[in-house]
């Protein structure tokens, strides 16, 4: 009698992958309720046909059982689980007919196939029985993969595509059969639940452990989930073994496809079911992390492997394609473990040869890391060392520095002495990890080895050493050495072999990065911008995205002399590219993150700036390039300084000074660090320290604008406003060099404060207006907040300034009401405002009348009236207040607009 009562009882043994605990959502001990998955099947079952296709042990039957247990009494369900002996049409259709009759109540005993009755006639009987059913009727066929008869499959396809109204079919299988359901898919009448949907989530894995009475920390539960890749049977078998295990952590760390219960299951359900030639392919390619048809042909000594791999994936045989074109494949982790165990058991003498062949194939096809890994596994240490030395730089430029370190660690102890070419690889690893002294020592060994290397490798090794020398100089902050050594690098034309030409391109792109970054830290920003753009373009041409991201990450800083709008644009472009490759949390993108943070903070976007600053800080921590770390510390001081938290700002600035102390050269931002450090000391009343710091500077250092501003802050703290004005003279007349427009704005604000203390309000307002003039282009907020000059803005009558909107934004930022942000959803603008209309628009929030606005702009009243009419029309506003409101929503009257 076919089972129509909910697929029978759950199997004995380990906890079920899917519980059928009833409507309450709570099942008996050892079962978990995959409510969301059951709900997904319930939604899918509303279509004409639902296909559940996944490998053995994925929980298909358990899912169907749980769904059936929750089905209301108004539904009838006919269930047939196809047994291995029912593969022929003559056996399948009578069993299905009996299941339908039992569910319909029209039959209770199995009927034998009458003599002379064809399977086709039984198909018609099944369809007729289904047509006479009343109310929703579900036809559930499990283990359809056992149906091997072509005739039966074709007949089942005909039935599924022509089910009577009100009948829904659910078909579960380990592999897809040629059921020709494409028309149903196009018509929206086919639902599919596949392996990915059936996999356990991390949360469900924890629930399964808890339901089984196994208490594990989340990290161990997550490790188990990862090793099993969410495979239900694998998790159930692991739970079975974990019960009462004396060392659960060790079991989970070692849990693999070679674990006895898992191995037995996979052998019985997967490997032994495959033909001999397929088993041979699986075993001989199991030592690969990924395989394609050509490589499989090589290792098996046959042809047609790609077709076999495609068929295995289609059959849900624990083979997964890795690319859209389905050319590369991998095996499920546990299945791969079993295959490797079986290979070592049945053919241990072939393992080394297979690794050797794979290593040579990967080397010939420019997969250096895979090639080195397999040569190491084959015991070909010398060849592996040479190959890794030749490709360590290129791998690092591909963002695979961690891979280089891992490969290096796989060599036997003492390999550095036995294989001197590895010194170059050690230097690469040291540079990536910030071990600069060790890198320098290894580069000396590599230099000596390159001088004595065979002629065919000498040029390549020397070029690699020269490039790493350049990187070491940059990371040490030895900027002069970078400029000197860049000229010594050979051009791409010196490469004789393909490898040398390719490496020369890599090293030229790296040299452009190093040169551009060094020029940026030296504030030679125009040169930096040019070389970084050249480096990014070359990296793009030679398909080195990691190097391209590195160049673009610094390009925002190099654009600082042009506009903050361009800075932000270039930072956002670099960040978008980093996200595309999954490098958004890597140190390579930190320069863009901290530069974007600086641009946002400078323009009053304190909260958003802090978000990006936090990301940059976590990416750099105490490691990484000192130039970037100094910038991170400097920007970290901006935020507390803007909020009047001068003690916190001072701590960050002193940390920046410590970074500078470990650099051989002088960072271009050092005057800013020193100047703000002195200013913070003065504002905190630490005047003796501030005076001592100023006195320690030589004449050249003291002459820069940042130091003159700091000296003025000290004078103001000493209640000497006249002296403060004297300190600012060279900054205000433009003769003192400055690092940025921030310094010039700050100087005018300090002069305004000096005039204020002298009681000259008119002169103070004039100085404020000059500062606003300079700040307007980039909508700068930070200098007003840092100096405290924002308090003067509160007393500034709107009629006294042509920058009323900027003043409003500054006060909003200081008082904690952040200005509007670009990037938020905005209403549409009917037509862009002209520059003249924008100038008039900025007066609309003020109390100035139209004649007064005309006077401020030195234009006629008629011109102002015309501009206002056009502003109203373009903004879709009916009056002045609504125009101001709409302009603020659009960001036209916001510090967010660049």
C-alpha positions in Angstrom: 0.0 0.0 0.0 1.6 3.4 -0.9 2.3 5.7 1.9 -0.3 8.6 2.0 -0.1 9.5 5.6 2.7 12.0 5.6 5.7 9.9 4.4 5.8 7.6 7.4 7.6 8.2 10.6 10.9 10.0 10.8 13.9 7.8 10.4 15.6 6.5 13.6 19.0 7.7 14.7 20.3 11.3 14.5 17.9 14.3 14.7 15.9 14.9 11.7 17.0 17.7 9.4 13.5 19.0 9.2 11.0 18.5 12.1 7.3 18.0 11.6 6.3 19.3 15.0 2.8 20.4 14.1 1.2 23.8 13.9 2.7 24.9 17.2 6.1 25.2 15.6 7.7 23.0 18.3 8.5 19.4 17.6 9.7 16.5 19.8 13.3 16.4 21.1 15.8 16.1 18.4 13.7 17.8 15.7 13.9 21.3 14.4 11.2 23.2 12.7 12.4 24.7 9.4 9.3 26.8 9.2 10.5 29.2 6.6 11.5 26.4 4.3 8.1 24.6 4.7 6.4 28.0 4.1 8.5 28.3 0.9 7.3 24.9 -0.3 3.7 25.9 0.6 4.0 29.0 -1.6 5.6 26.9 -4.4 2.9 24.3 -4.2 0.4 26.8 -5.5 1.9 26.5 -9.0 1.0 23.6 -11.3 4.3 21.8 -10.7 6.9 22.2 -8.0 10.4 20.6 -8.6 12.5 19.9 -5.5 16.0 18.9 -6.8 19.0 18.4 -4.6 21.7 15.9 -3.7 21.3 12.9 -1.5 20.9 13.8 2.1 19.7 17.3 1.5 16.4 16.8 3.4 14.0 16.6 0.5 11.9 13.8 1.9 12.0 15.4 5.4 10.8 18.6 3.9 7.9 16.9 2.1 7.0 15.1 5.3 6.9 18.3 7.3 4.8 20.0 4.6 2.3 17.2 4.4 2.0 17.1 8.2 0.8 20.7 8.2 -1.6 20.4 5.3 -5.2 21.0 6.2 -7.9 18.3 6.1 -9.5 20.0 3.0 -6.5 18.8 0.9 -5.9 15.4 -0.4 -2.4 14.2 -1.0 -1.4 11.2 -3.1 2.2 10.2 -2.3 4.5 7.8 -4.1 8.2 7.2 -3.3 9.7 5.6 -6.3 11.7 2.5 -5.3 14.7 1.2 -7.2 12.6 -1.7 -8.5 9.9 0.6 -9.9 12.0 2.2 -12.7 10.0 0.7 -15.5 6.7 2.1 -16.7 4.9 -1.2 -16.1 5.7 -1.0 -12.4 5.6 2.8 -11.9 2.1 3.6 -13.3 0.2 1.0 -11.3 1.8 2.2 -8.1 1.0 5.8 -8.9 -2.6 4.9 -9.8 -3.0 3.1 -6.5 -1.7 6.2 -4.6 -4.1 8.5 -6.4 -7.1 6.1 -5.7 -6.1 5.8 -2.1 -6.0 9.5 -1.6 -9.3 10.0 -3.5 -11.0 7.3 -1.5 -11.9 5.3 -4.6 -9.6 2.4 -3.9 -8.0 0.8 -0.9 -6.0 -2.2 -2.3 -3.2 -2.2 -4.9 -4.4 -3.3 -8.3 -2.2 -5.5 -10.5 -1.7 -4.5 -14.1 -4.4 -6.4 -16.1 -3.1 -8.4 -19.1 -3.0 -6.4 -22.2 -3.4 -3.0 -20.4 -0.6 -0.7 -21.6 1.2 1.8 -19.3 -0.2 4.5 -21.6 -3.8 3.5 -20.7 -2.8 3.7 -17.0 -1.6 7.3 -17.6 -5.1 8.1 -18.9 -6.6 6.4 -15.8 -4.4 8.5 -13.5 -5.4 11.7 -15.3 -9.1 10.6 -15.2 -8.9 9.9 -11.4 -7.3 13.3 -10.8 -10.0 15.1 -12.9 -12.8 13.7 -10.8 -11.2 14.8 -7.5 -12.9 17.6 -5.6 -11.0 20.4 -3.9 -7.3 20.9 -3.9 -5.4 17.7 -4.8 -1.6 17.2 -4.5 0.3 14.5 -6.3 3.7 14.1 -4.6 6.3 11.9 -6.2 9.5 11.4 -4.3 12.8 9.9 -5.5 12.0 10.4 -9.1 15.6 9.9 -10.0 15.0 6.2 -9.6 12.7 6.3 -12.7 15.2 5.3 -15.4 12.8 4.2 -18.1 12.7 6.6 -21.0 9.1 5.6 -21.7 8.0 6.3 -18.1 9.8 9.7 -18.0 8.2 10.8 -21.2 4.8 9.8 -19.9 5.3 11.5 -16.6 6.3 14.7 -18.5 3.1 14.5 -20.5 1.1 14.1 -17.2 2.8 17.0 -15.4 2.3 19.4 -18.3 -1.4 18.6 -18.6 -2.7 18.2 -15.0 -6.4 18.7 -14.5 -7.6 22.0 -12.9 -7.1 22.0 -9.1 -4.3 19.4 -9.2 -0.8 20.3 -8.2 2.3 18.1 -8.5 5.4 18.1 -6.3 8.3 16.1 -7.7 11.5 15.4 -5.6 14.6 14.1 -7.2 18.4 13.9 -6.7 19.0 15.0 -10.3 17.1 16.7 -13.0 15.3 14.4 -15.5 14.3 15.3 -19.1 10.8 16.2 -18.1 10.5 19.0 -20.6 9.0 21.5 -18.1 10.3 24.6 -19.9 6.8 25.6 -21.1 5.5 25.6 -17.5 8.6 27.7 -16.5 7.8 30.3 -19.2 4.1 30.3 -18.2 5.0 30.9 -14.5 3.5 27.5 -13.5 6.8 25.9 -12.4 8.3 26.4 -8.9 11.8 25.1 -8.2 13.5 24.5 -4.8 17.1 23.5 -5.2 20.1 22.6 -3.1 21.0 26.1 -2.2 17.5 26.7 -0.6 17.7 23.4 1.3 21.0 24.0 2.9 20.9 24.7 6.6 21.6 28.2 7.7 24.1 28.9 10.5 21.1 29.6 12.8 19.4 26.3 11.9 22.7 24.5 12.6 22.7 25.9 16.1 19.1 24.9 16.6 19.8 21.4 15.5 22.7 21.1 18.0 20.5 22.5 20.8 17.6 20.2 19.9 20.0 17.3 20.2 21.2 18.4 23.6 24.6 19.4 22.4 25.9 22.7 23.8 28.6 24.4 21.6 29.9 27.9 21.4 28.6 29.8 18.3 32.1 29.8 16.8 32.2 26.0 16.8 28.7 25.7 15.5 29.6 28.1 12.7 32.7 26.0 11.9 30.7 22.9 11.7 28.2 24.6 9.4 31.0 25.8 7.1 32.7 22.3 6.9 29.4 20.7 6.1 28.4 23.6 3.8 24.9 23.3 5.2 24.4 19.8 4.0 21.6 18.3 6.1 22.9 14.7 6.2 26.4 15.8 7.0 25.1 17.8 9.9 23.0 15.0 11.1 25.9 12.6 11.0 28.1 15.1 12.8 25.5 15.4 15.5 25.3 11.7 15.9 29.1 11.5 16.4 29.2 14.6 18.7 26.8 13.1 21.2 28.9 12.2 24.2 32.2 13.0 22.4 34.9 13.8 24.9 36.4 16.6 22.8 33.8 18.3 20.7 36.1 21.1 19.5 38.7 18.7 18.2 36.0 16.6 16.5 34.6 19.7 14.7 38.0 21.0 13.6 38.8 17.5 12.2 35.3 16.8 10.9 35.6 15.9 7.2 34.4 13.5 4.6 36.8 10.9 5.9 34.9 10.7 9.2 33.6 7.1 9.3 29.8 7.8 9.2 30.1 10.5 6.6 32.4 8.4 4.5 30.1 5.4 4.6 27.1 7.5 3.6 28.9 9.2 0.7 30.4 5.9 -0.5 27.1 4.2 -0.6 24.9 7.1 -1.9 27.4 8.8 -4.2 30.7 7.3 -5.2 29.7 3.6 -5.6 26.7 4.6 -7.7 29.0 6.1 -10.4 30.4 4.2 -13.4 34.0 3.1 -13.1 35.3 5.8 -15.5 33.5 8.5 -13.5 34.9 7.2 -10.3 38.4 7.4 -11.8 37.8 11.0 -12.8 36.5 12.0 -9.4 39.4 10.3 -7.5 42.3 11.5 -9.7 41.0 15.1 -9.7 40.1 15.2 -6.0 43.5 16.7 -5.1 42.5 19.9 -6.9 40.7 22.8 -5.3 39.2 23.4 -8.7 39.1 21.5 -12.0 38.2 22.0 -15.6 37.8 19.6 -18.5 41.3 20.0 -19.9 43.0 19.5 -16.6 40.8 16.5 -15.8 41.6 15.0 -19.2 45.3 15.4 -18.4 45.0 13.7 -15.0 42.8 10.8 -16.2 44.5 10.3 -19.5 41.2 10.4 -21.3 39.0 12.9 -23.2 35.5 14.2 -22.6 35.9 15.1 -19.0 34.2 18.4 -19.3 30.9 16.7 -20.3 31.2 14.3 -17.4 31.7 17.2 -15.0 28.7 19.0 -16.5 26.6 15.9 -16.1 27.7 15.4 -12.5 26.6 19.0 -11.6 23.3 18.5 -13.4 22.9 15.3 -11.4 23.4 17.1 -8.1 26.4 14.8 -7.5 28.2 17.2 -5.1 29.9 18.9 -8.1 29.5 22.7 -8.3 30.5 25.0 -11.2 32.4 28.1 -10.2 31.8 30.4 -13.2 28.8 31.5 -15.3 30.3 29.6 -18.3 30.5 26.4 -16.2 34.1 25.7 -17.2 35.6 25.4 -13.7 34.2 23.1 -11.0 34.8 22.1 -7.4 33.6 19.3 -5.2 31.6 19.7 -2.0 34.1 19.9 0.9 33.0 16.6 2.5 32.8 14.8 -0.8 36.3 16.0 -1.7 37.6 14.8 1.6 36.2 11.3 1.0 37.6 11.2 -2.6 41.1 12.2 -1.4 40.9 9.5 1.3 39.9 6.9 -1.2 42.6 8.0 -3.6 45.3 7.6 -0.9 43.8 4.2 0.0 43.5 2.8 -3.5 46.3 4.5 -5.5 48.9 6.1 -3.1 51.7 5.6 -5.6 50.0 8.0 -8.1 49.4 11.0 -5.7 52.8 12.7 -6.2 52.7 12.3 -9.9 49.2 13.7 -10.1 50.3 16.8 -8.1 53.3 17.2 -10.3 51.3 17.1 -13.5 48.8 19.5 -12.0 51.6 21.9 -10.9 53.1 22.0 -14.4 49.7 22.5 -16.0 48.9 25.4 -13.7 52.3 27.0 -14.4 51.8 26.7 -18.1 48.4 28.4 -17.8 49.6 31.3 -15.6 48.0 30.1 -12.4 51.2 30.6 -10.3 49.8 30.1 -6.8 48.1 26.8 -7.7 51.2 25.7 -9.5 53.4 26.3 -6.5 50.9 24.6 -4.2 50.9 21.4 -6.2 54.7 21.3 -6.8 55.1 21.6 -3.0 52.7 18.7 -2.5 54.7 16.7 -5.1 57.9 17.4 -3.1 59.4 19.5 -5.9 60.7 22.1 -3.5 63.4 23.6 -5.7 61.0 24.1 -8.7 58.3 25.5 -6.3 60.8 28.0 -4.8 61.9 29.3 -8.2 58.3 29.6 -9.4 57.3 31.5 -6.3 60.2 33.8 -6.4 59.4 34.7 -10.1 55.7 35.4 -9.3 55.7 36.7 -5.7 55.6 40.4 -6.8 52.8 39.8 -9.3 50.8 37.8 -6.9 51.0 40.6 -4.4 49.9 43.1 -7.0 46.9 40.8 -7.6 45.9 41.3 -3.9 47.2 37.8 -3.0 49.9 38.8 -0.4 48.2 36.5 2.1 48.6 33.6 -0.4 52.3 34.4 -0.8 52.8 34.2 3.0 50.8 30.9 3.2 52.9 29.3 0.3 56.1 30.5 2.0 55.1 28.8 5.2 54.5 25.5 3.4 58.2 25.1 2.7 60.2 22.9 5.1 62.0 24.6 7.9 65.4 25.9 6.8 64.2 26.3 3.2 65.5 29.9 3.1 69.1 28.7 3.4 68.6 25.8 0.9 66.8 27.9 -1.7 68.2 31.5 -1.6 65.7 32.7 -4.2 63.1 32.6 -1.4 64.8 35.7 0.1 62.9 37.7 -2.5 59.6 36.1 -1.3 60.4 36.7 2.3 61.0 40.4 1.5 57.6 40.6 -0.2 55.9 39.0 2.9 57.8 41.3 5.3 56.8 44.4 3.3 53.1 43.3 3.3 53.2 42.8 7.1 55.1 46.0 7.8 58.3 44.3 9.0 60.5 46.8 7.3 63.9 46.0 8.9 63.4 42.3 8.1 62.4 43.2 4.6 65.6 45.2 4.1 67.8 42.3 5.3 66.0 39.9 3.0 66.4 42.3 0.0 70.2 42.3 0.6 70.2 38.5 0.3 68.0 38.6 -2.7 70.3 41.2 -4.3 73.3 39.0 -3.9 71.5 36.0 -5.2 70.3 38.0 -8.3 73.9 39.0 -9.1 75.0 35.4 -9.2 71.8 34.0 -10.8 71.8 32.3 -14.2 71.8 34.9 -17.0 68.3 34.0 -18.2 66.9 34.9 -14.8 69.3 37.7 -13.7 67.4 40.6 -15.3 64.0 39.5 -13.9 65.3 39.1 -10.4 67.2 42.4 -10.4 64.1 44.2 -11.6 62.0 42.7 -8.8 64.6 43.7 -6.2 64.7 47.2 -7.5 60.9 47.5 -7.3 60.8 46.2 -3.8 63.6 48.7 -2.8 61.3 51.4 -4.1 58.4 50.1 -2.1 60.6 49.8 1.1 61.7 53.4 0.7 58.1 54.6 0.4 57.0 52.6 3.5 59.9 54.0 5.5 58.9 57.5 4.5 62.3 57.9 2.7 60.8 60.1 0.0 64.0 61.3 -1.5 65.1 57.7 -2.1 61.9 57.0 -3.9 62.5 59.8 -6.4 66.0 58.7 -6.9 65.3 55.0 -7.4 62.3 55.5 -9.7 64.7 56.7 -12.4 66.8 53.5 -12.0 63.9 51.1 -12.8 64.2 49.6 -16.3 61.6 50.3 -18.9 59.3 47.5 -20.3 61.5 47.2 -23.3 64.3 45.4 -21.5 62.3 42.3 -21.0 63.4 39.5 -23.3 61.0 36.7 -22.4 57.2 36.9 -22.0 57.6 36.6 -18.2 60.1 39.5 -18.2 57.9 41.7 -20.3 54.9 41.0 -18.1 56.9 41.6 -14.9 58.3 44.8 -16.4 54.7 46.1 -16.9 53.8 45.1 -13.4 56.8 46.9 -11.9 56.3 50.0 -14.0 52.7 50.2 -12.7 54.0 49.7 -9.2 56.6 52.3 -9.7 54.0 54.8 -10.8 52.0 54.0 -7.7 55.0 54.5 -5.4 56.0 57.7 -7.1 52.4 59.1 -7.1 51.9 58.3 -3.4 55.3 59.8 -2.4 54.6 62.9 -4.4 51.2 63.1 -2.6 52.8 62.8 0.8 55.3 65.5 -0.3 52.3 67.7 -1.4 53.5 67.7 -5.0 49.9 67.1 -5.8 49.7 67.9 -9.5 52.6 65.4 -10.2 51.0 62.9 -7.8 47.6 63.2 -9.6 49.3 62.6 -13.0 51.3 59.6 -12.0 48.5 57.9 -10.1 46.2 58.3 -13.1 48.9 56.8 -15.3 49.4 54.0 -12.9 45.7 53.2 -12.7 45.4 53.2 -16.5 48.3 50.9 -16.9 47.0 48.6 -14.1 43.7 48.5 -15.9 45.4 47.6 -19.2 47.4 44.8 -17.7 44.5 43.4 -15.7 45.8 44.2 -12.2 42.7 45.4 -10.4 44.3 45.4 -7.0 47.0 47.8 -8.2 44.3 49.9 -9.9 42.4 50.2 -6.7 45.6 51.2 -4.9 46.3 54.0 -7.3 42.7 55.3 -7.3 42.6 55.1 -3.5 45.3 57.8 -3.3 43.9 59.9 -6.2 41.4 61.6 -4.0 44.1 63.0 -1.7 46.1 64.1 -4.8 43.1 66.1 -6.0 43.0 68.2 -2.8 44.1 71.5 -4.5 41.3 71.4 -7.0 38.0 71.0 -5.2 36.4 68.9 -2.4 33.8 67.9 -4.9 36.4 66.2 -7.1 38.0 64.7 -4.0 34.8 63.1 -2.9 34.0 61.9 -6.5 37.4 60.2 -6.9 37.2 58.6 -3.4 33.7 57.3 -4.1 34.9 55.8 -7.5 37.8 54.1 -5.8 35.5 52.7 -3.1 33.0 51.4 -5.7 35.8 49.5 -7.5 37.1 48.1 -4.2 33.6 46.9 -3.3 33.3 45.2 -6.7 36.3 43.0 -5.9 35.5 42.5 -2.2 38.4 44.7 -0.9 36.2 47.3 1.0 37.7 46.3 4.3 41.3 45.9 3.1 44.1 48.4 3.9 44.5 49.1 0.2 41.3 51.2 0.2 42.0 53.0 3.5 43.5 56.1 1.8 40.2 56.7 0.0 38.2 56.1 3.2 40.2 58.6 5.3 40.3 61.2 2.5 36.6 61.0 2.0 36.2 61.3 5.8 38.3 64.4 5.8 36.3 66.0 2.9 33.1 65.3 4.8 34.3 66.6 8.1 35.7 69.7 6.5 32.3 70.5 5.0 30.4 69.8 8.2 29.4 66.2 7.5 30.6 65.1 10.9 28.6 62.0 11.4 29.2 60.6 7.9 32.8 61.6 8.2 33.1 59.6 11.4 31.7 56.5 9.7 34.3 56.5 7.0 37.0 57.4 9.4 36.1 54.4 11.6 36.5 52.2 8.5 39.9 53.6 7.7 41.1 53.2 11.3 40.0 49.6 11.4 41.8 48.9 8.1 45.1 50.5 9.2 45.3 50.0 13.0 48.9 50.1 14.0 50.1 48.4 10.8 50.3 49.7 7.3 51.9 52.6 5.5 53.1 55.4 7.9 51.9 58.1 5.5 48.3 56.7 5.6 48.5 56.2 9.4 49.6 59.9 9.8 46.7 61.0 7.7 44.3 58.9 9.7 45.5 60.4 13.0 45.3 63.9 11.6 41.7 63.4 10.4 40.9 61.7 13.7 41.9 65.0 15.4 39.6 67.1 13.2 36.4 65.7 14.6 36.9 66.3 18.3 38.6 69.6 17.6 35.4 70.7 15.7 33.4 69.7 18.7 35.6 71.6 21.1 37.1 68.4 22.6 40.6 69.7 22.4 42.1 67.1 24.8 41.0 64.2 22.5 42.2 66.1 19.4 45.6 66.7 21.1 46.0 63.0 21.8 45.4 62.1 18.1 47.8 64.8 17.0 50.5 63.6 19.4 50.0 60.1 17.9 50.5 61.5 14.5 53.8 63.1 15.6 54.9 59.7 16.8 54.2 58.3 13.3 56.3 61.1 11.7 59.1 60.4 14.1 59.5 56.9 12.6 59.6 58.2 9.1 63.0 58.9 7.4 61.6 61.8 5.4 59.2 64.6 6.2 55.5 64.1 5.5 53.9 67.1 3.7 51.2 67.3 6.4 53.7 67.5 9.3 53.4 71.4 9.4 49.6 70.9 9.8 50.1 68.3 12.6 52.6 70.5 14.4 50.6 73.7 14.0 47.3 72.1 15.3 49.2 70.4 18.1 50.5 73.8 19.3 47.0 75.3 18.9 45.4 72.6 20.9 47.9 73.0 23.7 47.2 76.7 23.8 43.5 76.2 23.9 43.9 73.7 26.8 46.0 76.3 28.7 49.2 74.3 28.2 51.0 77.5 27.2 54.5 76.5 28.3 54.4 73.3 26.2 53.1 75.4 23.2 55.8 78.0 23.5 58.5 75.3 23.9 57.2 73.5 20.7 57.3 76.8 18.8 60.8 77.6 20.0 62.1 74.2 18.9 61.4 74.9 15.2 64.0 76.4 12.9 63.3 79.5 10.8 62.2 77.5 7.7 59.7 75.5 9.7 58.4 78.5 11.6 57.8 80.4 8.3 54.9 78.2 7.1 51.3 79.3 7.4 50.3 76.5 9.8 52.9 77.5 12.3 52.1 81.2 12.1 48.5 80.4 12.7 49.5 78.3 15.7 51.6 81.2 17.1 48.6 83.5 16.7 46.5 81.0 18.8 49.1 81.1 21.5 49.1 85.0 21.4 45.3 85.0 21.8 45.5 82.6 24.7 48.1 85.0 26.2 45.5 87.8 25.7 47.7 89.5 23.2 45.3 90.1 20.2 47.7 92.7 18.6 50.5 90.2 18.8 48.2 87.6 17.2 47.6 89.9 14.2 51.3 90.3 13.8 51.8 86.5 13.7 49.2 86.3 10.9 50.7 89.0 8.7 52.6 86.7 6.3 49.7 84.3 6.0 47.2 87.0 5.2 49.3 88.6 2.6 50.0 85.3 0.9 53.8 85.2 1.4 53.8 82.3 3.9 53.4 78.8 2.2 50.4 76.9 3.3 49.3 73.2 2.9 45.7 73.9 2.0 42.9 76.5 1.8 41.9 75.5 5.4 45.0 77.3 6.6 44.1 80.5 4.8 40.5 80.4 6.1 41.7 79.7 9.6 44.1 82.8 9.4 41.2 85.2 8.6 39.1 83.7 11.4 42.0 84.1 13.9 42.3 87.7 12.7 38.6 88.2 13.3 38.9 86.9 16.8 41.8 89.2 17.4 39.8 92.2 16.2 36.9 91.0 18.4 39.1 91.0 21.5 40.4 94.5 20.4 36.7 95.7 20.4 36.8 96.4 16.6 33.5 94.7 15.5 33.6 96.2 12.0 37.1 94.9 11.3 36.1 91.5 12.8 33.1 91.3 10.5 35.3 92.2 7.5 37.8 89.4 8.4 34.9 87.0 8.8 33.5 87.9 5.4 37.0 87.3 3.8 37.0 83.9 5.5 33.5 83.1 4.2 34.6 84.2 0.7 37.4 81.7 0.8 35.2 79.0 2.3 32.3 79.4 -0.1 33.7 77.4 -3.0 34.1 74.2 -1.0 31.5 75.1 1.6 34.1 74.7 4.4 32.8 74.4 7.9 35.7 72.9 9.9 37.8 76.1 10.4 34.9 78.0 11.9 34.2 75.1 14.3 37.8 74.5 15.3 38.7 78.1 16.0 35.5 78.9 17.8 34.9 81.8 15.4 31.4 80.4 14.7 30.3 82.3 17.8 31.0 85.5 15.9 28.7 84.3 13.1 25.8 84.2 15.6 26.2 87.9 16.0 26.6 88.6 12.3 23.5 90.4 10.9 22.3 88.7 7.7 22.5 92.0 5.9 26.2 92.1 6.5 27.1 88.9 4.6 26.5 87.6 1.1 27.0 84.1 2.5 23.9 83.7 4.6 23.3 80.1 3.5 26.9 79.0 4.4 26.6 80.8 7.7 23.4 78.8 8.4 25.1 75.6 7.5 28.0 76.3 9.7 25.8 77.0 12.7 23.7 74.0 12.0 26.8 71.7 12.0 28.2 73.2 15.2 24.9 72.9 17.0 24.5 69.3 15.9 22.0 69.8 13.1 23.9 68.3 10.2 23.4 70.0 6.8 21.6 68.1 4.1 23.5 65.3 2.4 24.1 64.7 -1.2 23.0 61.2 -2.3 19.7 61.3 -0.5 16.4 61.1 -2.4 15.6 64.5 -3.9 12.6 65.9 -5.7 13.3 66.5 -9.4 14.6 69.9 -10.6 12.6 71.2 -13.6 15.7 72.9 -15.0 19.2 73.6 -13.7 19.7 77.1 -12.2 22.2 79.4 -13.9 25.2 80.8 -11.9 23.5 84.2 -11.7 20.3 82.6 -10.4 22.3 80.6 -7.8 23.9 83.9 -6.6 20.4 85.4 -6.1 19.1 82.2 -4.6 21.6 82.4 -1.8 20.1 85.7 -0.6 16.5 84.4 -0.4 16.9 82.8 3.1 18.0 86.3 4.4 15.8 89.2 5.4 17.1 91.4 2.5 14.6 92.9 0.2 14.9 92.7 -3.6 16.4 96.2 -3.8 18.9 95.3 -1.1 19.8 92.1 -2.9 20.3 94.1 -6.1 22.6 96.5 -4.1 24.7 93.6 -2.7 25.1 92.1 -6.2 25.6 95.4 -7.9 22.9 94.7 -10.5 19.5 96.3 -11.3 16.3 95.6 -9.4 14.8 94.4 -12.7 17.6 91.8 -13.1 17.0 90.5 -9.5 13.2 90.3 -10.1 13.8 88.4 -13.4 16.1 85.9 -11.7 13.7 85.3 -8.8 10.8 84.6 -11.3 13.0 82.1 -13.1 14.1 80.5 -9.8 10.4 80.1 -8.7 9.6 78.5 -12.1 12.5 76.1 -12.1 11.9 75.0 -8.5 8.1 74.8 -8.9 7.6 77.2 -6.1 4.9 79.9 -5.6 6.7 82.2 -3.1 10.0 83.0 -1.4 9.6 80.6 1.5 8.6 77.6 -0.6 11.5 78.3 -2.9 13.9 78.3 0.0 12.4 75.1 1.3 12.6 73.4 -2.1 16.1 74.6 -2.6 17.2 73.1 0.7 15.6 69.8 -0.2 17.5 69.8 -3.5 20.8 70.6 -1.6 21.1 74.0 -3.4 21.2 75.7 -0.1 23.2 73.1 1.7 26.8 72.4 2.6 26.3 69.1 0.9 26.4 70.7 -2.5 29.9 70.8 -4.0 
